[in-house]
């Protein structure tokens, strides 16, 4: 049985391109692990269902309950 093998040059992968792929892949993994704790269901629903209150200093507060 013969294996189907391609070299990196036949795939069009050069050393600079491989370095760019590794750098951007590492950046994606690092940013995903930094932001993943903020992507929980409770936090997303709080942002989606509440009306945010913007303060004078520019920060935003999300009230727990609505006062209608």
Beta strands, then each sheet from edge to edge (+ up, - down):
strand 1: 52-54
strand 2: 60-62
sheet 1: 1+ 2-
end
